[in-house]
Amino acid sequence: MFKKGASNTNANALSRVSSLTADKGVTEERRQQVTDEKTKATIMYKYHDSPVGGHRGMNKTFREIRRKYEWPNMKRDIENYIKKCQSCQTNKTLGPQYKASMEITTTARKPFKRCVLDIVGPATVTNKGNRTF
């Protein structure tokens, strides 16, 4: 239960924080308004192209930028920026990825009734002459 200021003789860390915010009327941190095109480009570079940005997709990049900044048509600007990113366009996979369907098979009742080979190679030879994969 919250007790204000001096009347709270048994204050813990949570009530001290509550006291600070309740007494001073602290509000949520506001997003920074961006109007300069060069600043927008710098922000998009920082959150998308830089090593920290990691070339995340449009939605993740937008969410991260939106946490601190805002400007008119921000989502459209970020989408256009990412569409022009050479690295993303080169490395993204096109079309849906299909997985092989699961097939229910029966268990063989006699040895060698069913044989399956998984061919991988050539295998490298170790110093002792063993072949490994």
C-alpha positions in Angstrom: 0.0 0.0 0.0 1.4 3.4 -1.0 2.0 5.9 1.8 3.1 9.4 0.9 6.5 10.9 2.0 7.2 11.2 5.7 4.2 9.2 6.8 5.9 6.1 5.3 8.2 5.0 8.1 8.7 1.5 6.7 9.7 2.4 3.1 11.1 -0.2 0.8 12.6 0.4 -2.7 9.3 0.0 -4.5 7.5 2.5 -2.3 10.4 5.0 -2.6 10.1 4.9 -6.4 6.3 5.2 -6.2 6.8 8.2 -3.9 9.1 9.9 -6.4 6.8 9.4 -9.3 3.6 10.3 -7.4 5.1 13.4 -5.7 6.7 14.9 -8.8 4.1 13.9 -11.4 6.7 12.2 -13.7 5.2 11.3 -17.0 6.2 8.8 -19.7 9.2 9.6 -21.8 8.1 11.2 -25.1 9.4 10.3 -28.5 11.7 12.7 -30.2 10.2 14.5 -33.2 12.4 14.2 -36.3 12.0 16.6 -39.2 15.5 16.7 -40.9 15.9 14.2 -43.7 19.6 13.6 -42.9 18.7 12.8 -39.3 16.0 10.3 -40.5 18.6 8.6 -42.8 21.1 8.4 -39.9 18.5 6.9 -37.6 17.5 4.3 -40.2 21.1 3.4 -40.8 21.7 3.0 -37.1 18.7 0.8 -36.5 19.0 -1.3 -39.8 22.4 -1.3 -41.4 24.9 -0.9 -38.6 26.3 -4.0 -36.9 24.0 -3.4 -33.9 21.0 -3.0 -36.3 21.6 -6.4 -37.9 19.5 -5.9 -41.0 16.3 -6.9 -39.2 13.1 -6.9 -41.2 10.8 -4.0 -41.7 8.5 -4.6 -38.7 11.3 -5.1 -36.2 13.2 -2.1 -37.4 10.1 0.1 -37.3 9.2 -1.0 -33.7 12.7 -0.2 -32.5 12.8 3.2 -34.1 9.3 4.0 -33.0 10.3 3.5 -29.3 12.4 6.7 -29.4 11.5 8.7 -32.5 8.6 9.7 -34.6 7.9 11.6 -37.8 5.1 11.7 -40.4 5.0 8.7 -42.7 7.7 7.0 -40.7 6.6 3.4 -41.5 6.6 4.2 -45.2 10.0 5.8 -45.1 11.5 2.8 -43.2 9.8 0.4 -45.7 11.3 2.2 -48.7 14.7 2.4 -47.0 14.8 -1.4 -46.4 13.5 -2.1 -50.0 16.6 -0.3 -51.2 19.0 -2.1 -48.9 21.3 -4.0 -51.2 22.4 -6.5 -48.5 18.8 -7.4 -47.6 17.7 -7.8 -51.2 20.7 -10.0 -52.0 20.4 -12.3 -48.9 16.6 -12.6 -48.5 14.9 -15.8 -49.5 12.3 -15.5 -52.2 9.0 -17.3 -52.1 7.7 -19.6 -49.5 9.9 -22.3 -48.1 8.3 -25.8 -48.3 9.2 -28.7 -46.1 8.9 -32.2 -47.3 5.7 -33.8 -46.2 5.8 -36.3 -43.4 5.3 -39.9 -44.5 4.1 -42.6 -42.3 6.0 -45.8 -43.1 5.7 -49.3 -41.8 8.5 -51.1 -39.9 10.3 -53.8 -41.9 9.6 -57.3 -40.6 12.7 -58.9 -42.2 16.4 -57.7 -42.3 17.1 -55.7 -45.4 13.5 -55.5 -46.4 13.9 -51.8 -46.4 17.2 -50.0 -47.0 17.9 -46.3 -47.0 21.2 -44.6 -47.9 22.0 -41.1 -46.9 24.9 -40.2 -49.1 27.3 -37.5 -47.9 30.9 -37.1 -49.0 33.6 -37.3 -49.8 34.6 -37.7 -46.2 37.8 -36.1 -44.9 40.5 -38.5 -43.7 42.1 -37.9 -40.3 45.8 -38.2 -39.4 45.0 -41.8 -38.2 43.4 -42.7 -41.5 39.8 -42.6 -40.3 37.1 -41.0 -42.4 34.9 -38.3 -40.7 32.1 -36.0 -41.7 
